[in-house]
Amino acid sequence: MQAWEYHVIYLDPDDFQHKQNGVPIATRALNRLGEVGWEAVAVVDMEQARKAILFKRPGQASTETATPTDAEQAEGVV
């Protein structure tokens, strides 16, 4: 059976408005996670228009809890 890793990030409405090099911060964060194998599988509305985005990717056979790598945290929203 396929093992999966899961990860959640939280985005505020400002993350879609503020840009770095012309690209919204939220877009940069989502692209960076995609580059390292994470796939967004759900978006949950939180308080004050904040969004929780759930990701998954194929995991190792072990049941250890995975933590995001430095590259995945580089945008500061993970």
Secondary structure, 3 states (H helix, E strand, C coil): CCCEEEEEEEECCHHHHCEECCEEHHHHHHHHHHHCCCEEEEEEECHHHCEEEEEEEECCCCCCCCCCCHHHHCCCCC
